[in-house]
């Protein structure tokens, strides 16, 4: 092993250690509407699924605690038609204890790292809901929360300039 210089040791000792714990997860709101069954649509349909993702984060009254919500909207339409097959809305939240993150880095941390921790659970719920609703299970692709965050920053910046 290479020895660290005194400056490297000092920097390592003074750098704050980031601590993150998931305190809890819950479904705040969920809705699944099987439009195809309600309308009595039959036959072999090829579904196209549109996914919208919104993120929200807020400070809780307890010190170092935050609530992060991933709001997911899925709309499945028959390929080549405007017939809606199903609608799924899910508001999934996580409670986090976070320490050691610089104030200027807290917002990106909440909007990227926290949703990344929640996503596997959200994916399973969506798969179960769609399967139990009479459709093949929807297995969501991974979501690039970094790109989502950057796009939102650019959108806000464009709004400010306009």
N, C-alpha and C positions, 0 to 999 in steps of 0.2 A: 504494500500500500504506500501511496505517496503521502508524504507529510504535508499538511496544510500550513500555509504561511500564517503568521499572527493576524494579518489583516483579514484573511479568509475566515479564520476562526471567529474573529470579532463580528464580521458580517453575518455569519451563520447564527451566532448567538443572539444578535440584535434583531434579526429578521423575525417578524411575528409568525407564529405557527397558525395556519388556518385550521380551524376546527369546525366541522359540520356534522350535525346529527339530524336524522329524520325523526321527529317526535311523533308524527302520526300522518296518516293518509286517509282520505275519505272522499266519497262521492257527494258533492254538494247538490247536484241536479243531474237528472238523467231522463232522457225521453227516447223512445224508439217507436216509430210509426210504420207499420207494414201497410203501405198504400196499395200495393199490388193485391193483397188479400181483400182489402176493403172494396176495391173496384171490381174484384172478380176477374182480374187479368189472368189469362192462362196461356199455355204454350211455352215454347223454349225462347227465352229472352237472354240477350247478352248484356250483362250489366256494365255500366261505366260509373265509376265512383269518384266524386269530387270531394276533396278533404280541405277544410279550412281550420286553421289553428290560430288561436289567440292566447296570449299570455298576460297574466296580471300578477303583481306582487305587492304586498303591503306589510308594513311594520305592525307587529302585534304589541299590545300594552306591556308585555313582559320584555325586559331587556334582552337583546340579542335574538329575539324570536321573530320569525317572518312567516307569512302565509303566501304560498305561491299557487296560482290556479292555472291549469291548462284547460282551455275551453276548445272542444273539438266538435265540429259539425261535419257530418258525412251525408251526402246526398247521392243516392244511386238511381240512375236513369237507364232506361232500356237503350241500348246502342242504336243510333240512327233515329230515335224517336224522342219525344219530349215526355213520355210516360215515366213518372216517378215510381220507382219500385219500393224504396224505403228511405226514411229520414232518421238520422240518429244524432242526438245532441248529448254531449257529456261534459260536465263541469267537474273536473277532478282536482282535488287540492292536496297539498302537502304542507305540514307544519315543520319548520326547520329552526334549529338553534345554530347560529353562525357567529363565530368570533374570529378575529385576526385578519379580516379582509379590510383593506384600505377603503375609506369612504368613497373615493372616486371609482373604485372597482366593485363596489357592492351591487349597483344596479345590473351591470352585465353578469355578475355572479348569480344573482337571483333569477335572471331571465335566461340564462344558458345552463348553468350547472344544476340548478334545482329541477327544472323540467326534465333534464337528461336523467336524473335519478328516478323521476316519477314515470317516465315513458314505458318501461317494460310492464308495469302494472296496468297502465292505461291501455296498452296494446292487448293484453289478455282480456280485459273487460270488453273491449270492442269486439274481439273475436267471439267471446261467449254470447254477447247480446245478439250479434247478427246470426249466429248459429241457432240460438234459441228462438229467434224471430222467424225461422223458416228459410234462411238463406245459407249459402256456403259461408263459412267463417271468413271474415275480412281480417287478413293479417297485414296490418299497417307497415309500410316501409319505414325505415329509420327516418327521423326528422332531423335536419341539420339546424339545430337551434342557434348556432353561430350565424349562419346565413339569414335566418329568420330575424335575429336581432339586428344585424346590419341593414337589412331591407327596411325594417321599421325606423331605424335612425335616418336613413336616406329619405324615407317618405316624410318624416317629420321635418327634416331640413328643407325639403322641397316645399312643404306647406308654409314654413316660416318665410321662405324667400318669395313666395307668391303673393 
